[in-house]
């Protein structure tokens, strides 16, 4: 099952809502809620497959608030959709727990950094996770294909996990002490895409 989110209006108190209404400088006044909702709905209809881009994250909220480290993937039809979501909808979703005005400008900058050069990804994720601490942490971001052959620690660990997950003693013989993180052949990509949702659950 894919990692899903519910996009909803931030549950602020009446005093907080009044503060926003009275603060003409609040960036929430410029937020396009309907566009963010549309972007979120796209993730409902997008599963892992060649050509798709996405990210893997886990809840950093307290265990009593649906946190406790549960993780999952969120997928988009292409790179542009992912970046647009990160710089637009993600800060609003996070504002359920965090301050939107403190997130909007940095996340817009993160989007520009990724459009310019994905080599900056590690720095972007580091800064992102500092801002999202207490709500969510993002461990990986990129393309589905990168997970099948990339050299990042997350991709290598995921491939090794997948090989262990599908290992069958009756068919494959003795279980090895470690499982290979070598690139996956294309003929098992579909199986890989179906099973990766079990990761982190």
Secondary structure, DSSP 4 states (H G I P E B T S, - for coil): -------------HHHHHHHHT-TT-GGGG--HHHHHHHHHHHHT--S-TT-EEEEEEE-S-GGGT-SS-EEEEEESSHHHHHHHHHTHHHHHHTTTS-HHHHHHHHHHHHHHHHH-GGGHHHHHHHHHHHTTTTEEEEEEEEHHHHHH--SHHHHHHHHHHHHHT--HHHH-SPPSS---SPPPGGGHHHHHHHGGGTT-
